[in-house]
């Protein structure tokens, strides 16, 4: 039933005068859903995005102000990345063995 209704609305939307009224009606029907989505974005996702950008900016400024700290922390970071890479390789080997069986 819903597919039939959509097909009829799409057909009517192509007509010159009636189509404009149909498009306006569809927009009015979708308006509450759009407003809810926009409200959710503004209250949930946008603050998290701004917080992440602010945190990244603060970290970047800290690195730029203290290049010696970056040089000292680089080996620690490389060791951590090497550990994570080794862990991922063992996981991959385990998955390949499971797929082979």
C-alpha positions in Angstrom: 0.0 0.0 0.0 2.8 2.4 0.9 4.6 1.7 -2.4 1.5 2.4 -4.3 1.0 5.6 -2.5 4.6 6.7 -3.1 4.2 5.9 -6.8 1.0 7.9 -7.1 2.6 10.9 -5.2 5.7 10.7 -7.5 3.5 10.7 -10.6 1.4 13.6 -9.3 4.6 15.6 -8.4 5.6 15.7 -12.0 2.4 17.5 -13.1 2.7 21.3 -13.5 0.3 22.8 -11.0 -0.8 19.8 -9.0 2.8 18.7 -8.6 3.8 21.9 -6.8 0.9 21.4 -4.3 1.8 17.7 -3.8 5.5 18.6 -3.1 4.4 21.2 -0.6 2.1 18.7 1.1 4.9 16.1 1.3 7.3 18.7 2.8 4.7 19.6 5.4 4.2 15.9 6.3 8.0 15.4 6.6 8.5 18.6 8.6 8.2 17.1 12.1 10.6 14.3 11.3 13.1 16.7 9.8 12.8 19.0 12.9 13.4 16.0 15.2 16.5 15.0 13.3 17.8 18.6 13.3 17.1 18.9 17.0 18.9 15.6 17.8 21.9 16.8 15.7 22.0 20.1 17.5 21.7 18.7 21.0 23.7 15.4 20.7 26.1 15.3 17.8 27.1 18.9 17.4 28.4 19.3 21.0 30.4 16.1 20.8 31.9 17.3 17.5 32.8 20.7 18.9 34.3 19.0 22.0 36.5 16.8 19.9 37.6 19.7 17.7 38.4 21.7 20.8 40.4 18.8 22.3 42.3 18.3 19.1 43.1 22.0 18.9 44.4 22.0 22.5 46.6 19.0 21.8 48.0 20.6 18.6 48.8 23.8 20.4 50.5 21.8 23.2 52.7 20.0 20.7 53.6 23.2 18.9 54.6 24.9 22.1 56.8 22.0 23.3 58.6 20.2 20.5 61.0 18.5 22.9 58.1 16.7 24.5 57.1 15.4 21.1 60.6 14.1 20.5 60.6 12.4 23.8 57.1 10.8 23.4 57.8 9.6 19.9 59.6 6.3 20.9 56.8 5.5 23.4 54.2 6.0 20.7 56.1 3.9 18.2 56.4 1.1 20.8 52.6 1.2 21.4 51.9 1.2 17.6 54.3 -1.8 17.2 52.4 -3.7 20.0 49.1 -2.9 18.4 50.4 -4.1 15.0 51.6 -7.3 16.4 48.3 -7.9 18.1 46.4 -7.2 14.9 48.7 -9.7 13.0 48.0 -12.4 15.5 44.2 -11.7 15.3 44.4 -11.8 11.5 46.4 -15.2 11.6 43.8 -16.6 14.0 40.9 -15.5 11.7 42.7 -16.9 8.6 43.1 -20.3 10.5 39.4 -20.3 11.4 38.4 -19.5 7.8 40.7 -22.3 6.5 39.0 -24.9 8.7 
